Amino acid sequence: MRQLILGIPKGSLQEATIELFRKSGWKISLTNRNYFPEINDPEIQCSICRAQEMSRYVENGTFDAGLTGKDWILENDSDVHVVADLIYSKVSQRPARWVLAVPYDSPVQDVGDLEGKKIATELVNFTRRYFAEAGVRVDVEFSWGATEAKVIAGLCDAIVEVTETGATMRANGLRIVKELMLTNTQLIANKTAWNDPWKREKIEQISLLLQAALRAEDLVGLKMNVPKEKLNDVIEILPSLTSPTTAHLYQSDWLSVEVVVSKHTVRELVPQLLKRGAVGIIEYSLNKVI
């Protein structure tokens, strides 16, 4: 039997990735110190790898496909096929940002103010390219971690660091000077694997269902009963991917109405539906929306 070798990111993305696969229909079983987790699909072989290294292993064919951040693909300058953007992380369902930050009391207000200064970051190659393209000479130093502490302690003049909300930076007395890059998780494929019809079909299956699970994150289903004479009033305020589904109840002038809506609209929508004659309103979660 043919198998697709799939890289699963180790570290901060690991738990969110395994949960996304669960919602998509794949159960990945990971035990401590096990770098080859089991998956309930005989056509897939999983391997755990640091997100920072994933694109290199996909590029050289060690993995047929993998999930990693756009930032690390750019950092490694990897020649891979980007199959899909998958916007999720350990904290939120929105892209993260790599930002240039300094202490609040720093005189630095723009990129040019860092001429001749030292910058600490884990994203060394990208940062060097960014400042070179801006025509600003800086000393970029690799940071193994605790990067925010280094600029606070005066070990460098600025940092380039990833943030989702900016809350940690503000709490540590840092000020964001400039956003350098938006990044999110991407499903990537080795170019030779992508040109293999069987592997491409399998990768596309994974992509389809992962995107469907992510799409369902912000949606819920609503089901309700509505008297025939109130139907137009109710449907008038229903948002939907398509037209709402309606069906006559058995030997009745009432109809069942079903719709998919953004979960963020439900708290405002339900009271309005009740006012317009809907009853028996049920809200339910969705696993996938395709």
MARLOMI-43199 format. One line per 8 residues: their letters; for each residue x, y, z of N, C-alpha, C. Coordinates in nm, 3 decimals. Layout:
REM residues N
a) X:Y:Z:X:Y:Z:X:Y:Z  ...
//
This chain:
REM residues 290
mrqlilgi) 0.085:-0.121:0.000:0.000:0.000:0.000:0.088:0.125:0.000  0.052:0.221:-0.084:0.126:0.347:-0.089:0.091:0.432:0.033  0.188:0.510:0.078:0.166:0.598:0.193:0.218:0.737:0.163  0.148:0.836:0.218:0.191:0.975:0.215:0.261:1.004:0.347  0.383:1.055:0.340:0.457:1.089:0.462:0.426:1.235:0.496  0.361:1.255:0.611:0.308:1.386:0.650:0.377:1.436:0.776  0.430:1.557:0.769:0.496:1.619:0.883:0.397:1.697:0.969  0.395:1.665:1.100:0.310:1.735:1.197:0.401:1.825:1.281
pkgslqea) 0.368:1.953:1.295:0.458:2.044:1.367:0.463:2.018:1.517  0.585:2.010:1.568:0.608:1.994:1.711:0.609:2.131:1.777  0.570:2.137:1.904:0.576:2.264:1.976:0.441:2.330:1.989  0.438:2.463:1.974:0.317:2.540:2.004:0.200:2.505:1.913  0.229:2.461:1.789:0.122:2.430:1.695:0.072:2.286:1.708  0.144:2.203:1.782:0.116:2.059:1.781:-0.026:2.026:1.827  -0.064:2.076:1.942:-0.195:2.044:1.997:-0.308:2.095:1.908  -0.295:2.219:1.858:-0.398:2.276:1.772:-0.408:2.199:1.640
tielfrks) -0.295:2.151:1.589:-0.294:2.076:1.464:-0.362:1.941:1.481  -0.330:1.872:1.589:-0.391:1.741:1.614:-0.542:1.755:1.634  -0.584:1.863:1.700:-0.727:1.887:1.720:-0.796:1.919:1.587  -0.728:1.994:1.500:-0.785:2.024:1.369:-0.801:1.897:1.287  -0.704:1.808:1.292:-0.715:1.681:1.221:-0.830:1.598:1.278  -0.849:1.603:1.410:-0.959:1.528:1.472:-1.093:1.576:1.416  -1.109:1.708:1.408:-1.234:1.763:1.355:-1.250:1.730:1.206  -1.138:1.705:1.139:-1.143:1.674:0.996:-1.165:1.526:0.969
gwkisltn) -1.159:1.443:1.074:-1.185:1.301:1.057:-1.067:1.210:1.078  -0.951:1.266:1.116:-0.832:1.184:1.141:-0.793:1.191:1.289  -0.774:1.077:1.350:-0.729:1.072:1.490:-0.580:1.044:1.492  -0.503:1.139:1.541:-0.359:1.124:1.555:-0.329:1.095:1.701  -0.268:0.982:1.728:-0.238:0.939:1.865:-0.089:0.960:1.892  -0.060:1.047:1.986:0.078:1.083:2.017:0.108:1.051:2.163  0.217:0.981:2.186:0.263:0.953:2.321:0.394:1.027:2.344  0.434:1.039:2.471:0.558:1.110:2.504:0.677:1.047:2.433
rnyfpein) 0.763:1.132:2.377:0.886:1.091:2.310:0.862:1.005:2.185  0.743:1.009:2.134:0.712:0.934:2.013:0.708:1.031:1.896  0.804:1.018:1.806:0.813:1.110:1.693:0.740:1.058:1.570  0.677:0.940:1.583:0.603:0.882:1.472:0.464:0.842:1.521  0.376:0.941:1.539:0.243:0.912:1.595:0.159:0.828:1.501  0.066:0.754:1.560:-0.025:0.673:1.481:-0.141:0.760:1.431  -0.195:0.723:1.317:-0.310:0.792:1.260:-0.406:0.688:1.204  -0.535:0.714:1.215:-0.635:0.615:1.174:-0.660:0.620:1.022
dpeiqcsi) -0.551:0.621:0.947:-0.558:0.619:0.801:-0.435:0.545:0.751  -0.451:0.425:0.697:-0.336:0.346:0.653:-0.259:0.409:0.537  -0.318:0.510:0.473:-0.251:0.575:0.360:-0.164:0.692:0.402  -0.159:0.721:0.534:-0.078:0.832:0.585:0.019:0.780:0.691  0.144:0.825:0.682:0.243:0.801:0.787:0.284:0.937:0.843  0.266:0.956:0.973:0.296:1.085:1.036:0.435:1.087:1.097  0.493:1.204:1.099:0.620:1.225:1.165:0.618:1.363:1.230  0.667:1.370:1.354:0.671:1.498:1.427:0.802:1.571:1.393
craqemsr) 0.792:1.700:1.369:0.909:1.780:1.332:0.887:1.923:1.379  0.994:1.990:1.421:0.983:2.130:1.460:0.936:2.214:1.341  0.844:2.305:1.368:0.791:2.391:1.261:0.903:2.467:1.191  1.006:2.506:1.268:1.117:2.582:1.211:1.193:2.504:1.103  1.189:2.370:1.110:1.265:2.286:1.017:1.177:2.220:0.911  1.046:2.226:0.929:0.953:2.150:0.846:0.973:2.175:0.696  0.983:2.301:0.656:0.988:2.330:0.512:1.113:2.272:0.446  1.223:2.263:0.522:1.345:2.205:0.465:1.326:2.056:0.437
yvengtfd) 1.258:1.986:0.530:1.236:1.843:0.512:1.134:1.815:0.401  1.039:1.906:0.385:0.944:1.890:0.274:1.015:1.918:0.142  1.098:2.021:0.139:1.169:2.055:0.016:1.260:1.940:-0.030  1.333:1.876:0.065:1.427:1.772:0.023:1.364:1.634:0.006  1.231:1.624:0.031:1.161:1.500:0.005:1.155:1.403:0.121  1.208:1.442:0.237:1.194:1.356:0.356:1.046:1.338:0.389  0.972:1.448:0.379:0.826:1.444:0.393:0.764:1.478:0.258  0.650:1.415:0.229:0.575:1.451:0.109:0.499:1.582:0.128
agltgkdw) 0.453:1.604:0.251:0.376:1.724:0.283:0.393:1.752:0.431  0.356:1.872:0.472:0.367:1.908:0.613:0.297:2.038:0.642  0.284:2.068:0.769:0.221:2.192:0.812:0.323:2.274:0.890  0.336:2.399:0.852:0.429:2.489:0.919:0.386:2.632:0.893  0.455:2.725:0.955:0.421:2.866:0.937:0.481:2.923:0.810  0.409:3.016:0.751:0.461:3.091:0.636:0.594:3.156:0.671  0.608:3.199:0.797:0.731:3.265:0.840:0.853:3.175:0.825  0.839:3.047:0.860:0.955:2.957:0.853:0.985:2.914:0.711
ilendsdv) 0.885:2.914:0.625:0.910:2.887:0.483:0.995:3.000:0.424  0.960:3.125:0.459:1.036:3.240:0.412:1.175:3.245:0.477  1.182:3.212:0.605:1.311:3.212:0.675:1.409:3.114:0.611  1.357:2.995:0.576:1.442:2.893:0.515:1.456:2.907:0.364  1.380:3.002:0.306:1.380:3.024:0.161:1.355:2.892:0.088  1.256:2.817:0.136:1.229:2.681:0.086:1.149:2.684:-0.043  1.188:2.597:-0.136:1.119:2.583:-0.264:1.018:2.469:-0.252  0.897:2.503:-0.209:0.791:2.404:-0.188:0.663:2.456:-0.253
hvvadliy) 0.567:2.364:-0.270:0.436:2.404:-0.322:0.343:2.434:-0.205  0.288:2.555:-0.200:0.192:2.591:-0.095:0.054:2.543:-0.139  -0.001:2.448:-0.065:-0.130:2.389:-0.101:-0.244:2.475:-0.051  -0.234:2.521:0.075:-0.346:2.597:0.134:-0.299:2.678:0.253  -0.362:2.792:0.272:-0.347:2.869:0.395:-0.446:2.815:0.497  -0.397:2.788:0.618:-0.482:2.736:0.725:-0.462:2.828:0.845  -0.557:2.917:0.864:-0.537:3.020:0.967:-0.586:2.970:1.102  -0.490:2.917:1.179:-0.517:2.874:1.316:-0.385:2.878:1.391
skvsqrpa) -0.392:2.881:1.523:-0.272:2.882:1.606:-0.309:2.829:1.743  -0.214:2.836:1.837:-0.241:2.788:1.972:-0.335:2.881:2.047  -0.349:3.006:2.001:-0.429:3.104:2.074:-0.558:3.140:2.003  -0.552:3.162:1.871:-0.668:3.220:1.803:-0.679:3.168:1.661  -0.786:3.210:1.594:-0.809:3.176:1.454:-0.776:3.297:1.367  -0.664:3.359:1.391:-0.623:3.474:1.311:-0.472:3.468:1.288  -0.423:3.535:1.185:-0.278:3.531:1.159:-0.199:3.594:1.273  -0.076:3.545:1.290:0.015:3.606:1.385:0.098:3.711:1.312
rwvlavpy) 0.167:3.796:1.389:0.247:3.904:1.330:0.391:3.896:1.379  0.484:3.912:1.288:0.623:3.935:1.328:0.642:4.087:1.329  0.684:4.139:1.443:0.693:4.283:1.460:0.831:4.325:1.508  0.864:4.448:1.477:0.984:4.512:1.529:0.944:4.586:1.655  1.010:4.556:1.767:0.969:4.616:1.895:1.090:4.667:1.972  1.066:4.771:2.050:1.170:4.834:2.133:1.109:4.866:2.270  1.191:4.897:2.370:1.135:4.943:2.498:1.055:5.071:2.480  0.956:5.090:2.567:0.869:5.207:2.556:0.947:5.338:2.551
dspvqdvg) 1.057:5.348:2.628:1.131:5.474:2.636:1.241:5.486:2.530  1.246:5.394:2.436:1.347:5.400:2.330:1.318:5.517:2.238  1.422:5.584:2.187:1.401:5.694:2.092:1.366:5.644:1.951  1.375:5.514:1.928:1.349:5.458:1.795:1.202:5.473:1.760  1.176:5.535:1.645:1.039:5.554:1.597:1.013:5.487:1.463  1.121:5.456:1.390:1.104:5.395:1.259:1.223:5.304:1.231  1.213:5.225:1.124:1.317:5.129:1.088:1.452:5.199:1.071  1.452:5.313:1.006:1.577:5.383:0.979:1.652:5.427:1.103
dlegkkia) 1.581:5.440:1.215:1.646:5.484:1.339:1.736:5.376:1.398  1.733:5.256:1.342:1.814:5.145:1.395:1.946:5.127:1.321  1.984:5.221:1.237:2.111:5.215:1.166:2.226:5.189:1.263  2.302:5.081:1.237:2.416:5.047:1.321:2.382:4.980:1.453  2.254:4.951:1.477:2.211:4.894:1.605:2.204:4.741:1.598  2.187:4.680:1.716:2.180:4.534:1.727:2.035:4.489:1.745  1.994:4.388:1.668:1.858:4.334:1.674:1.866:4.185:1.705  1.788:4.140:1.802:1.783:3.998:1.837:1.653:3.937:1.784
telvnftr) 1.664:3.817:1.728:1.546:3.750:1.673:1.576:3.604:1.646  1.473:3.525:1.639:1.486:3.386:1.594:1.478:3.380:1.442  1.421:3.484:1.381:1.399:3.489:1.237:1.512:3.568:1.171  1.631:3.513:1.176:1.752:3.586:1.137:1.757:3.618:0.988  1.738:3.518:0.904:1.754:3.540:0.759:1.650:3.638:0.705  1.525:3.622:0.748:1.421:3.713:0.704:1.453:3.856:0.749  1.495:3.872:0.875:1.523:4.005:0.929:1.638:4.071:0.854  1.742:3.994:0.826:1.855:4.049:0.750:1.810:4.097:0.612
ryfaeagv) 1.728:4.014:0.545:1.681:4.053:0.412:1.594:4.178:0.421  1.510:4.185:0.524:1.418:4.299:0.538:1.496:4.430:0.552  1.595:4.430:0.641:1.670:4.554:0.664:1.761:4.587:0.546  1.813:4.483:0.478:1.897:4.508:0.359:1.813:4.574:0.250  1.690:4.526:0.230:1.602:4.585:0.130:1.562:4.728:0.167  1.560:4.756:0.300:1.527:4.891:0.345:1.648:4.983:0.343  1.768:4.925:0.314:1.889:5.005:0.308:1.940:5.047:0.444  1.909:4.969:0.548:1.950:5.002:0.684:2.048:4.896:0.733
rvdvefsw) 2.167:4.937:0.772:2.270:4.844:0.821:2.246:4.816:0.969  2.225:4.689:1.001:2.204:4.648:1.140:2.281:4.519:1.166  2.305:4.491:1.294:2.366:4.365:1.336:2.254:4.274:1.387  2.223:4.169:1.312:2.115:4.078:1.350:2.174:3.958:1.422  2.128:3.936:1.542:2.181:3.830:1.629:2.074:3.724:1.656  2.110:3.598:1.643:2.013:3.491:1.668:1.980:3.483:1.817  1.852:3.466:1.847:1.806:3.453:1.986:1.748:3.314:2.006  1.797:3.243:2.107:1.750:3.108:2.136:1.619:3.107:2.213
gateakvi) 1.574:3.221:2.254:1.453:3.230:2.333:1.460:3.346:2.429  1.348:3.372:2.500:1.341:3.486:2.593:1.387:3.614:2.523  1.348:3.629:2.399:1.394:3.742:2.318:1.349:3.875:2.378  1.226:3.880:2.429:1.174:4.005:2.485:1.259:4.051:2.603  1.308:3.956:2.682:1.390:3.992:2.799:1.522:4.056:2.758  1.574:4.019:2.644:1.705:4.069:2.601:1.702:4.219:2.574  1.594:4.266:2.509:1.588:4.408:2.480:1.559:4.487:2.607  1.484:4.429:2.698:1.456:4.496:2.825:1.584:4.508:2.908
aglcdaiv) 1.670:4.403:2.900:1.795:4.403:2.977:1.906:4.483:2.909  1.879:4.536:2.791:1.978:4.616:2.722:2.081:4.535:2.645  2.053:4.407:2.621:2.146:4.322:2.546:2.136:4.346:2.396  2.032:4.414:2.354:2.015:4.452:2.214:1.931:4.579:2.210  1.922:4.640:2.094:1.848:4.766:2.082:1.703:4.746:2.042  1.676:4.634:1.976:1.540:4.604:1.930:1.528:4.454:1.909  1.405:4.408:1.897:1.382:4.268:1.867:1.284:4.255:1.751  1.292:4.144:1.682:1.189:4.105:1.586:1.130:3.977:1.641
evtetgat) 1.002:3.984:1.678:0.939:3.874:1.751:0.796:3.854:1.702  0.746:3.733:1.721:0.611:3.700:1.679:0.512:3.728:1.792  0.395:3.778:1.755:0.290:3.804:1.853:0.155:3.785:1.786  0.058:3.746:1.865:-0.079:3.734:1.811:-0.165:3.851:1.856  -0.154:3.886:1.982:-0.237:3.994:2.035:-0.157:4.117:2.076  -0.027:4.100:2.098:0.056:4.210:2.146:0.051:4.228:2.296  -0.032:4.150:2.366:-0.051:4.168:2.510:0.076:4.142:2.589  0.149:4.036:2.554:0.272:4.002:2.627:0.376:4.112:2.611
mranglri) 0.385:4.167:2.492:0.482:4.275:2.470:0.447:4.398:2.553  0.319:4.432:2.552:0.278:4.548:2.633:0.304:4.523:2.781  0.279:4.402:2.826:0.300:4.368:2.966:0.446:4.377:3.005  0.535:4.355:2.907:0.679:4.360:2.933:0.740:4.496:2.900  0.655:4.595:2.879:0.704:4.731:2.858:0.766:4.755:2.721  0.715:4.683:2.620:0.768:4.699:2.485:0.668:4.773:2.396  0.723:4.841:2.298:0.642:4.917:2.204:0.668:4.865:2.063  0.562:4.838:1.989:0.577:4.789:1.851:0.605:4.908:1.759
vkelmltn) 0.715:4.901:1.687:0.754:5.006:1.594:0.692:4.982:1.457  0.697:4.856:1.412:0.648:4.826:1.278:0.612:4.678:1.267  0.507:4.651:1.193:0.472:4.512:1.161:0.548:4.473:1.035  0.627:4.364:1.044:0.711:4.324:0.932:0.646:4.216:0.845  0.564:4.132:0.906:0.506:4.022:0.829:0.386:3.964:0.902  0.280:3.932:0.826:0.171:3.851:0.876:0.201:3.706:0.842  0.179:3.615:0.936:0.208:3.475:0.911:0.094:3.388:0.961  0.078:3.275:0.897:-0.021:3.176:0.939:0.028:3.038:0.898
tqliankt) -0.037:2.936:0.948:-0.001:2.800:0.912:-0.034:2.774:0.766  0.054:2.700:0.699:0.030:2.660:0.561:0.052:2.510:0.546  -0.030:2.449:0.464:-0.008:2.311:0.422:0.079:2.318:0.298  0.197:2.255:0.307:0.292:2.261:0.195:0.323:2.120:0.146  0.367:2.111:0.021:0.397:1.981:-0.039:0.531:1.987:-0.110  0.601:1.875:-0.109:0.720:1.858:-0.190:0.678:1.863:-0.337  0.755:1.931:-0.421:0.713:1.951:-0.560:0.706:1.821:-0.639  0.795:1.727:-0.610:0.788:1.597:-0.678:0.665:1.520:-0.633
awndpwkr) 0.637:1.524:-0.502:0.518:1.456:-0.449:0.391:1.518:-0.508  0.390:1.651:-0.524:0.272:1.720:-0.577:0.245:1.679:-0.722  0.350:1.642:-0.794:0.334:1.599:-0.933:0.301:1.451:-0.946  0.300:1.379:-0.834:0.259:1.238:-0.833:0.107:1.235:-0.817  0.033:1.182:-0.914:-0.115:1.188:-0.909:-0.175:1.131:-0.781  -0.124:1.017:-0.733:-0.182:0.957:-0.612:-0.157:1.045:-0.490  -0.032:1.091:-0.475:0.001:1.174:-0.359:-0.071:1.308:-0.364  -0.081:1.363:-0.484:-0.152:1.492:-0.497:-0.298:1.478:-0.455
ekieqisl) -0.363:1.369:-0.498:-0.503:1.349:-0.461:-0.518:1.335:-0.310  -0.424:1.266:-0.247:-0.429:1.249:-0.101:-0.406:1.382:-0.030  -0.311:1.460:-0.077:-0.284:1.591:-0.017:-0.405:1.683:-0.035  -0.468:1.677:-0.151:-0.586:1.760:-0.175:-0.702:1.718:-0.086  -0.714:1.587:-0.058:-0.817:1.540:0.036:-0.793:1.598:0.175  -0.669:1.595:0.219:-0.634:1.651:0.351:-0.665:1.801:0.352  -0.624:1.871:0.247:-0.647:2.015:0.239:-0.795:2.049:0.244  -0.875:1.977:0.166:-1.019:2.001:0.160:-1.083:1.990:0.298
llqaalra) -1.049:1.883:0.371:-1.116:1.857:0.499:-1.062:1.946:0.611  -0.933:1.979:0.607:-0.879:2.073:0.706:-0.944:2.211:0.690  -0.956:2.256:0.566:-1.020:2.386:0.542:-1.167:2.383:0.580  -1.232:2.270:0.556:-1.373:2.257:0.593:-1.392:2.265:0.743  -1.301:2.202:0.818:-1.308:2.206:0.965:-1.283:2.347:1.017  -1.188:2.418:0.956:-1.161:2.555:0.998:-1.279:2.647:0.967  -1.340:2.626:0.851:-1.456:2.707:0.812:-1.570:2.688:0.911  -1.583:2.567:0.962:-1.692:2.537:1.055:-1.672:2.599:1.192
edlvglkm) -1.549:2.640:1.223:-1.518:2.696:1.356:-1.606:2.815:1.389  -1.634:2.898:1.292:-1.708:3.023:1.316:-1.855:3.014:1.279  -1.901:2.892:1.249:-2.039:2.875:1.206:-2.115:2.779:1.297  -2.245:2.797:1.303:-2.334:2.705:1.375:-2.458:2.683:1.289  -2.527:2.575:1.320:-2.654:2.551:1.255:-2.768:2.595:1.345  -2.873:2.650:1.287:-2.994:2.686:1.360:-3.112:2.612:1.296  -3.193:2.552:1.381:-3.313:2.484:1.332:-3.431:2.534:1.415  -3.544:2.557:1.349:-3.659:2.615:1.420:-3.788:2.576:1.348
nvpkekln) -3.898:2.590:1.417:-4.030:2.572:1.358:-4.096:2.709:1.341  -4.163:2.726:1.227:-4.222:2.856:1.194:-4.361:2.834:1.134  -4.465:2.907:1.181:-4.596:2.896:1.116:-4.589:2.951:0.974  -4.668:2.895:0.885:-4.662:2.929:0.744:-4.677:3.079:0.721  -4.767:3.143:0.795:-4.794:3.284:0.772:-4.680:3.375:0.819  -4.588:3.320:0.900:-4.475:3.399:0.950:-4.344:3.368:0.875  -4.349:3.277:0.780:-4.227:3.229:0.716:-4.146:3.340:0.650  -4.210:3.425:0.573:-4.137:3.531:0.504:-4.073:3.629:0.603
dvieilps) -4.141:3.656:0.713:-4.087:3.746:0.815:-3.958:3.689:0.875  -3.958:3.557:0.899:-3.841:3.492:0.958:-3.726:3.484:0.858  -3.753:3.440:0.738:-3.648:3.423:0.637:-3.585:3.557:0.600  -3.662:3.664:0.612:-3.612:3.797:0.579:-3.487:3.834:0.658  -3.472:3.784:0.780:-3.358:3.823:0.865:-3.254:3.713:0.878  -3.271:3.603:0.803:-3.177:3.491:0.815:-3.062:3.504:0.716  -2.939:3.521:0.766:-2.823:3.510:0.677:-2.798:3.362:0.650  -2.736:3.331:0.539:-2.711:3.189:0.508:-2.608:3.177:0.400
ltspttah) -2.538:3.061:0.398:-2.447:3.032:0.288:-2.524:3.024:0.157  -2.643:2.965:0.164:-2.736:2.961:0.051:-2.873:2.992:0.109  -2.979:2.969:0.033:-3.112:2.993:0.087:-3.139:2.895:0.201  -3.213:2.938:0.305:-3.247:2.847:0.415:-3.322:2.725:0.364  -3.303:2.612:0.432:-3.375:2.490:0.399:-3.508:2.491:0.473  -3.618:2.465:0.401:-3.750:2.459:0.464:-3.817:2.327:0.428  -3.899:2.278:0.523:-3.975:2.154:0.499:-4.105:2.161:0.579  -4.215:2.119:0.518:-4.344:2.119:0.586:-4.347:2.011:0.694
lyqsdwls) -4.397:2.045:0.812:-4.417:1.945:0.916:-4.538:1.859:0.880  -4.539:1.737:0.925:-4.642:1.638:0.888:-4.781:1.688:0.928  -4.870:1.694:0.830:-5.011:1.732:0.851:-5.023:1.859:0.935  -4.950:1.963:0.889:-4.947:2.087:0.968:-4.922:2.205:0.875  -4.963:2.324:0.921:-4.933:2.448:0.850:-4.800:2.508:0.897  -4.727:2.433:0.975:-4.597:2.479:1.024:-4.486:2.423:0.934  -4.374:2.494:0.934:-4.258:2.449:0.858:-4.135:2.442:0.948  -4.047:2.351:0.914:-3.915:2.344:0.979:-3.818:2.425:0.892
vevvvskh) -3.743:2.513:0.956:-3.646:2.597:0.885:-3.507:2.570:0.942  -3.412:2.549:0.853:-3.274:2.519:0.896:-3.179:2.609:0.820  -3.078:2.660:0.893:-2.988:2.757:0.832:-2.851:2.748:0.900  -2.746:2.783:0.828:-2.611:2.793:0.883:-2.574:2.941:0.891  -2.531:2.983:1.011:-2.501:3.125:1.033:-2.372:3.139:1.111  -2.316:3.259:1.112:-2.200:3.289:1.194:-2.239:3.280:1.342  -2.155:3.212:1.421:-2.188:3.197:1.563:-2.188:3.332:1.636  -2.121:3.429:1.577:-2.114:3.561:1.641:-2.244:3.639:1.627
tvrelvpq) -2.333:3.595:1.536:-2.459:3.666:1.516:-2.574:3.606:1.596  -2.552:3.488:1.655:-2.663:3.413:1.715:-2.729:3.489:1.831  -2.651:3.550:1.915:-2.709:3.615:2.033:-2.800:3.732:1.996  -2.773:3.796:1.882:-2.860:3.902:1.834:-2.976:3.846:1.752  -2.950:3.737:1.682:-3.047:3.682:1.589:-3.163:3.610:1.657  -3.132:3.530:1.758:-3.236:3.446:1.821:-3.352:3.528:1.879  -3.327:3.636:1.954:-3.442:3.715:2.004:-3.529:3.770:1.891  -3.464:3.808:1.779:-3.541:3.861:1.666:-3.626:3.751:1.601
llkrgavg) -3.571:3.630:1.596:-3.648:3.518:1.539:-3.771:3.488:1.624  -3.754:3.493:1.756:-3.867:3.469:1.845:-3.976:3.575:1.824  -3.935:3.700:1.809:-4.031:3.808:1.789:-4.109:3.791:1.659  -4.046:3.728:1.562:-4.111:3.712:1.431:-4.186:3.580:1.418  -4.195:3.504:1.528:-4.282:3.387:1.526:-4.214:3.252:1.526  -4.081:3.246:1.524:-4.012:3.117:1.530:-4.020:3.059:1.671  -4.029:2.928:1.682:-4.031:2.860:1.812:-3.943:2.735:1.801  -3.914:2.676:1.917:-3.835:2.552:1.918:-3.701:2.568:1.851
iieyslnk) -3.634:2.679:1.878:-3.505:2.708:1.811:-3.395:2.622:1.873  -3.323:2.552:1.788:-3.211:2.467:1.831:-3.083:2.518:1.765  -2.978:2.535:1.843:-2.847:2.569:1.789:-2.756:2.447:1.802  -2.681:2.415:1.697:-2.591:2.300:1.704:-2.458:2.334:1.635  -2.352:2.272:1.684:-2.219:2.296:1.629:-2.199:2.217:1.501  -2.100:2.258:1.424:-2.069:2.194:1.296:-1.925:2.142:1.299  -1.901:2.028:1.241:-1.764:1.975:1.231:-1.693:2.025:1.106  -1.762:2.024:0.995:-1.702:2.066:0.867:-1.807:2.136:0.782
vi) -1.762:2.238:0.709:-1.847:2.305:0.610:-1.771:2.305:0.478  -1.825:2.236:0.379:-1.756:2.218:0.252:-1.833:2.291:0.141
//
